[in-house]
Amino acid sequence: MVAPGGRALAGYPDPHAHCIPVNFESIQNTIGMASVNRLIDEIFVNDVEHLKRGGKLYQVTLTCVACLVGAYNKLYTDLKSAFEETPSYGVGPDNNAIMIAIREAAKRAKIEDPTIAEIPNVPRYIVVLRGWSRQVTDAHRRNNPDRVAQSASLSQHLAGYQTQLVDILGAVKGLEQRSDGRVEDRMTIEILQEQLGKQDIMIASMKAKDLEKDKLITRLKNANLALQGSPPRRRKRPLEDDDNEDKEEMGGGEEMVEDLLGERGVESVVQSQTLYNTASTAAAATALAPEIMIPSLPVWGLNGIQLTKLNPSNVTITTELERLAPILMQKQEQAVNAGTTLSKRALFDPINKYFIGCNEHFSSKEASKYRDAMKLIAISITNSNWSKLIVIGRKSGDGSRGDDRPMRDLVSVIKRSTLDTLKRLQTDHLGLDPGRKSRAKDGIRGLGDNARAVFNKALKGKAIVEQEEWLADKLGEGRQSGEQLSLQAAFSNSDKA
C-alpha cells in the first residue's frame, strides 16, 4: 500500500498502475551489455558504494544512465530545431554541454552493439548511441502505455484515446512498410530465380556441346588409329525392307574418315599419315648415322590430334633386339672403317661414339630407364652372342627374307640370360631369396626399373672409377680397357660440371 499511496500523493492520476522505469533490458547481447557497463563508468564520477555495481542502489544508476541515453535523440531534435528557429540563441546539438558529455563518454567507452547496422562515414560510437536511444525509448513506451484515470473528464479520455490511436497508427504504418519490403524482396527473389533458370539452360546447352565435341574427338582418334593399321571397326548396315536382323560389314580406316570428314578430310588425314611415315624414316636414319641429327618430333593431325603415340609398354627384349640388329650391323661397319671394334657399351652409354640412341617410344623423361634396361642386357650378352647378333643383323639388313629362326633362337637365349642375370643381381645386392621365383618380365620399361634398383644398391658409396671398374667387370672387358673407360667417364663428368 505504500507505493500506491505515494503515487497518489505525488499526483498520479492512476496510483494503482504498474510502471516500469527506463532500463537497458532491450539490449540483450553480451557485447552490448559490456559496452553499457563501460559507458556507466565513463559517464559518472561515482564515489557512493551503494550506487556502484553490486550495490543495493545500483538500479538507480542504471535508470539514470538509461534516461540520459534514451533522451539523447529527443534532446538532439529539440536543440537542432530551436537552433534553426533562433540562430542567435547560439546553443545547438553540437555545442550543448550535456550532449557533448554523453558523446565523449560513449567515445571513451568505445561502445559497440552487433545488432545495430553500420552507417558509412559516421563514427561507430555515434551510430550505436543513436540506436540505443531509439531502443530504450521504444521499450519504455511499450512497457508504459498511456492511461487515463477513471475520474478524468471526457476531454481527458478523448485525449488519451487519441494518443493511443496515434501510437497504433504508427505501428500499422510500420507493418505496412515491412509488408512492402517483403513484396519487394519477393519480386527480387523471383527475378533471381528467373536468371538462375536461364543460367541452367545455358549450362545444359554448353554441356551438350561439350559432349558432342568429345564424341567427335573420339571418332577422329578411332579413324586415326584405323589409318595407322589398327583393326577396322564393325559398322552396322541399315535394315533391309525384308530383313529384320542387323547385318554388319567391315569398314576400313579410310571409309571411317570419309564418313566423318568427307573427301577433303580424307586427303588431310592421308597427308598427315605421310608425314608420320617420313618422321619414322628420319628416326631410323638418325640411328644409323648419328652425325646427321634429324629430330624425331611428334606429328599432329586434324584438330590437334597427335598421330604418333608413344607406347613403351609394348617394347620388349625380343622386339628391341630384333629392331636393333640391322642398326648394330651399320654401327659395326662404321667401327671397322675407323679401325676400332663395336663395344656392348653402344647399347646404353651416351659417351660411346657408336651409341644407338633411345627407342622412339620412350619420352625424354624415361630415357634413363631405357638405358638402364639396355645396360642390363649388355651385361647379360656374352661376347660370342654379341658377335652372332651383329652377324645375324647383317643378314637381316641386306633386304632378303631368309630364315629368321636363328635370330629368334638367339634373342630367346639373350632374353633368358637377361632375366637370370637380373635375378642373380637381385639376390646379391637386394637380398632376394634364391629359391623364390622372380617377378621380372621382359618388358623394357619394367626391366629398367628393376635394373636401376640393382645398380643403385650395387654402386652406392663407390667412386666413379670404382663404378666403371665394376661395370667393366660385368661386361667382360679387360682390366686396361675398364680403367681407360673409367678415366673417360670421370673426365666427361668433370666437363659437364
ZAMARGU-4260 file (C-alpha; in steps of 0.2 Angstrom, whole numbers, plus 5000, padded with zeros to 4 digits):
<rodrens>
0) 5000/5000/5000 | 5015/5012/5002 | 5019/5013/4983 | 5001/5017/4978 | 4999/5029/4992
5) 5015/5038/4987 | 5010/5039/4969 | 4993/5046/4974 | 5001/5060/4985 | 5013/5063/4970
10) 4998/5067/4959 | 4997/5051/4948 | 4980/5050/4940 | 4980/5031/4942 | 4991/5027/4958
15) 4987/5008/4956 | 4995/5007/4938 | 5011/4997/4936 | 5025/5007/4930 | 5042/5001/4923
20) 5057/5013/4924 | 5068/5016/4910 | 5081/5002/4908 | 5093/4994/4896 | 5083/4977/4895
25) 5081/4980/4876 | 5100/4977/4874 | 5100/4958/4876 | 5118/4954/4868 | 5133/4951/4878
30) 5144/4964/4869 | 5131/4977/4871 | 5129/4975/4890 | 5148/4975/4892 | 5148/4992/4882
35) 5134/4998/4894 | 5145/4994/4909 | 5159/5004/4902 | 5148/5019/4897 | 5142/5019/4915
40) 5160/5020/4922 | 5164/5034/4910 | 5148/5045/4911 | 5148/5047/4930 | 5160/5051/4944
45) 5153/5039/4957 | 5160/5038/4974 | 5145/5031/4983 | 5147/5012/4986 | 5128/5008/4986
50) 5127/5016/4969 | 5142/5006/4961 | 5140/4989/4953 | 5134/4976/4965 | 5127/4989/4977
55) 5110/4990/4984 | 5105/5006/4974 | 5114/5001/4958 | 5097/5001/4949 | 5096/5020/4952
60) 5112/5022/4942 | 5106/5011/4928 | 5090/5021/4927 | 5099/5037/4927 | 5111/5032/4913
65) 5096/5024/4903 | 5086/5041/4905 | 5101/5051/4898 | 5104/5038/4883 | 5085/5037/4880
70) 5083/5056/4879 | 5098/5058/4868 | 5089/5058/4851 | 5074/5069/4858 | 5087/5081/4865
75) 5096/5082/4849 | 5080/5085/4839 | 5074/5099/4851 | 5091/5108/4851 | 5093/5107/4832
80) 5075/5114/4829 | 5077/5128/4842 | 5094/5132/4834 | 5087/5133/4817 | 5072/5144/4823
85) 5083/5155/4833 | 5102/5155/4827 | 5106/5169/4839 | 5102/5158/4854 | 5119/5150/4850
90) 5117/5133/4858 | 5114/5118/4846 | 5116/5099/4847 | 5135/5101/4843 | 5139/5113/4857
95) 5127/5108/4871 | 5136/5103/4887 | 5125/5088/4891 | 5126/5082/4873 | 5145/5084/4872
100) 5147/5075/4889 | 5136/5060/4883 | 5145/5059/4866 | 5163/5060/4874 | 5158/5046/4887
105) 5152/5035/4873 | 5168/5038/4863 | 5179/5034/4878 | 5169/5018/4882 | 5171/5013/4864
110) 5153/5006/4864 | 5148/4993/4852 | 5132/4983/4848 | 5132/4970/4834 | 5113/4971/4831
115) 5115/4989/4825 | 5119/4992/4807 | 5134/5002/4802 | 5132/5019/4793 | 5146/5024/4781
120) 5157/5039/4786 | 5149/5041/4803 | 5158/5037/4819 | 5153/5020/4826 | 5150/5026/4844
125) 5138/5039/4837 | 5128/5026/4827 | 5127/5014/4842 | 5122/5029/4854 | 5108/5034/4842
130) 5102/5016/4841 | 5102/5013/4859 | 5092/5029/4862 | 5079/5023/4850 | 5078/5006/4858
135) 5077/5012/4876 | 5063/5025/4871 | 5053/5012/4861 | 5054/4999/4875 | 5049/5012/4889
140) 5034/5017/4878 | 5029/4999/4876 | 5031/4995/4894 | 5021/5010/4900 | 5006/5014/4889
145) 4997/5030/4891 | 4982/5028/4903 | 4968/5039/4909 | 4961/5039/4926 | 4943/5034/4928
150) 4938/5050/4937 | 4945/5060/4922 | 4934/5071/4912 | 4928/5066/4894 | 4940/5078/4886
155) 4955/5069/4895 | 4948/5052/4890 | 4947/5058/4872 | 4965/5065/4873 | 4971/5048/4880
160) 4962/5038/4866 | 4969/5050/4853 | 4987/5047/4859 | 4984/5028/4859 | 4977/5029/4841
165) 4992/5039/4836 | 5004/5025/4843 | 4993/5012/4834 | 4993/5021/4818 | 5012/5022/4819
170) 5013/5003/4822 | 5002/5000/4807 | 5012/5011/4796 | 5027/5001/4801 | 5019/4985/4797
175) 5014/4992/4780 | 5032/4997/4777 | 5038/4979/4782 | 5025/4971/4771 | 5030/4982/4756
180) 5048/4977/4759 | 5043/4959/4759 | 5034/4961/4742 | 5050/4969/4735 | 5060/4955/4742
185) 5048/4943/4734 | 5050/4951/4717 | 5069/4951/4719 | 5069/4933/4723 | 5058/4929/4708
190) 5070/4939/4696 | 5084/4930/4703 | 5075/4913/4701 | 5072/4918/4683 | 5090/4922/4680
195) 5095/4906/4688 | 5084/4897/4676 | 5092/4905/4661 | 5109/4900/4668 | 5104/4882/4670
200) 5098/4882/4652 | 5114/4889/4646 | 5124/4877/4656 | 5114/4862/4649 | 5117/4869/4632
205) 5136/4871/4634 | 5137/4853/4642 | 5128/4846/4627 | 5140/4855/4615 | 5155/4848/4625
210) 5148/4831/4624 | 5146/4832/4605 | 5164/4838/4604 | 5170/4824/4615 | 5161/4811/4603
215) 5169/4819/4588 | 5186/4819/4595 | 5184/4800/4600 | 5178/4796/4582 | 5193/4806/4575
220) 5205/4796/4586 | 5197/4780/4581 | 5199/4785/4562 | 5217/4789/4565 | 5221/4773/4573
225) 5212/4764/4559 | 5224/4773/4546 | 5239/4768/4556 | 5234/4750/4554 | 5224/4745/4569
230) 5209/4733/4566 | 5195/4741/4557 | 5179/4743/4566 | 5162/4735/4563 | 5149/4746/4555
235) 5131/4742/4555 | 5121/4742/4539 | 5103/4749/4538 | 5090/4736/4539 | 5083/4730/4523
240) 5065/4730/4519 | 5063/4711/4520 | 5076/4708/4533 | 5074/4711/4552 | 5091/4706/4558
245) 5106/4718/4560 | 5119/4715/4546 | 5137/4720/4549 | 5151/4724/4537 | 5169/4728/4539
250) 5174/4746/4537 | 5192/4752/4535 | 5200/4767/4542 | 5198/4777/4525 | 5180/4773/4525
255) 5178/4779/4543 | 5187/4795/4540 | 5176/4798/4524 | 5160/4796/4534 | 5166/4808/4547
260) 5175/4822/4536 | 5171/4819/4518 | 5184/4818/4503 | 5194/4834/4509 | 5196/4827/4526
265) 5202/4810/4520 | 5215/4819/4510 | 5221/4829/4525 | 5222/4814/4536 | 5232/4804/4522
270) 5244/4819/4521 | 5247/4818/4540 | 5250/4799/4538 | 5263/4803/4525 | 5271/4815/4537
275) 5271/4801/4550 | 5280/4789/4539 | 5293/4802/4534 | 5296/4805/4553 | 5298/4787/4556
280) 5311/4786/4541 | 5320/4801/4548 | 5321/4792/4566 | 5329/4777/4558 | 5341/4787/4548
285) 5347/4796/4564 | 5350/4779/4572 | 5361/4773/4558 | 5371/4790/4556 | 5372/4799/4572
290) 5381/4814/4564 | 5365/4818/4555 | 5354/4825/4569 | 5336/4824/4562 | 5324/4827/4577
295) 5310/4814/4579 | 5296/4826/4583 | 5278/4820/4585 | 5267/4823/4570 | 5250/4832/4574
300) 5235/4829/4563 | 5217/4836/4562 | 5210/4846/4577 | 5227/4844/4587 | 5226/4825/4587
305) 5244/4818/4589 | 5247/4804/4576 | 5262/4797/4584 | 5258/4789/4600 | 5271/4784/4612
310) 5268/4766/4619 | 5284/4760/4628 | 5274/4746/4636 | 5274/4736/4620 | 5293/4737/4619
315) 5301/4720/4625 | 5318/4712/4625 | 5313/4702/4609 | 5306/4716/4599 | 5320/4728/4604
320) 5334/4717/4599 | 5326/4712/4583 | 5324/4731/4579 | 5342/4734/4584 | 5351/4720/4574
325) 5352/4729/4557 | 5357/4745/4566 | 5371/4736/4575 | 5377/4730/4559 | 5378/4748/4552
330) 5387/4753/4568 | 5400/4738/4566 | 5404/4744/4548 | 5407/4761/4555 | 5419/4755/4568
335) 5428/4743/4556 | 5431/4758/4544 | 5438/4768/4559 | 5449/4754/4564 | 5440/4750/4581
340) 5428/4737/4587 | 5410/4739/4592 | 5408/4738/4611 | 5392/4732/4620 | 5393/4750/4628
345) 5385/4756/4612 | 5368/4749/4619 | 5367/4761/4634 | 5382/4773/4635 | 5379/4791/4628
350) 5398/4794/4629 | 5401/4780/4617 | 5404/4785/4599 | 5393/4772/4592 | 5378/4774/4604
355) 5362/4768/4596 | 5351/4781/4605 | 5334/4778/4613 | 5319/4770/4607 | 5307/4782/4600
360) 5293/4776/4611 | 5302/4782/4627 | 5300/4800/4631 | 5315/4811/4637 | 5309/4808/4655
365) 5310/4789/4653 | 5327/4789/4643 | 5337/4784/4658 | 5325/4770/4662 | 5328/4763/4644
370) 5347/4765/4646 | 5347/4755/4662 | 5337/4741/4654 | 5350/4741/4639 | 5364/4741/4652
375) 5357/4725/4660 | 5355/4717/4643 | 5373/4721/4638 | 5379/4714/4655 | 5369/4698/4651
380) 5375/4696/4632 | 5391/4685/4631 | 5405/4691/4619 | 5400/4676/4607 | 5382/4680/4607
385) 5386/4699/4604 | 5396/4694/4588 | 5382/4682/4582 | 5369/4696/4585 | 5379/4708/4573
390) 5382/4694/4560 | 5363/4690/4560 | 5359/4708/4559 | 5370/4709/4543 | 5359/4695/4536
395) 5343/4703/4541 | 5348/4720/4535 | 5353/4715/4517 | 5334/4716/4512 | 5332/4697/4510
400) 5318/4687/4519 | 5328/4672/4523 | 5326/4660/4538 | 5324/4671/4553 | 5324/4656/4565
405) 5342/4659/4570 | 5338/4677/4576 | 5323/4671/4586 | 5333/4657/4594 | 5347/4670/4598
410) 5335/4683/4605 | 5327/4670/4616 | 5344/4665/4623 | 5348/4683/4627 | 5331/4686/4635
415) 5333/4671/4647 | 5351/4676/4651 | 5345/4694/4655 | 5331/4688/4667 | 5343/4676/4675
420) 5356/4689/4677 | 5343/4701/4685 | 5338/4688/4697 | 5356/4684/4702 | 5360/4703/4704
425) 5344/4705/4715 | 5350/4690/4726 | 5367/4698/4728 | 5363/4716/4731 | 5344/4716/4736
430) 5343/4701/4747 | 5331/4691/4735 | 5328/4673/4741 | 5337/4662/4728 | 5323/4650/4729
435) 5310/4662/4726 | 5304/4665/4708 | 5307/4682/4701 | 5293/4693/4695 | 5303/4702/4682
440) 5296/4702/4664 | 5304/4705/4648 | 5296/4722/4645 | 5310/4736/4643 | 5301/4748/4655
445) 5299/4736/4670 | 5316/4729/4666 | 5323/4747/4668 | 5315/4749/4685 | 5322/4733/4692
450) 5339/4736/4684 | 5340/4754/4692 | 5336/4747/4709 | 5350/4734/4707 | 5363/4747/4701
455) 5359/4760/4714 | 5362/4747/4728 | 5377/4739/4720 | 5386/4756/4716 | 5381/4765/4732
460) 5396/4774/4740 | 5408/4769/4726 | 5419/4782/4717 | 5417/4785/4699 | 5432/4774/4695
465) 5426/4760/4706 | 5409/4761/4697 | 5417/4759/4680 | 5428/4745/4686 | 5413/4736/4692
470) 5403/4739/4676 | 5419/4734/4665 | 5420/4718/4675 | 5401/4714/4672 | 5403/4717/4654
475) 5418/4706/4652 | 5430/4719/4647 | 5449/4719/4650 | 5457/4727/4665 | 5466/4740/4655
480) 5450/4744/4645 | 5440/4746/4660 | 5452/4758/4668 | 5453/4768/4652 | 5434/4769/4651
485) 5434/4774/4670 | 5445/4789/4666 | 5435/4794/4651 | 5419/4794/4661 | 5427/4804/4675
490) 5434/4817/4663 | 5417/4818/4655 | 5408/4821/4671 | 5420/4835/4676 | 5417/4843/4659
495) 5399/4843/4662 | 5401/4850/4680
</rodrens>
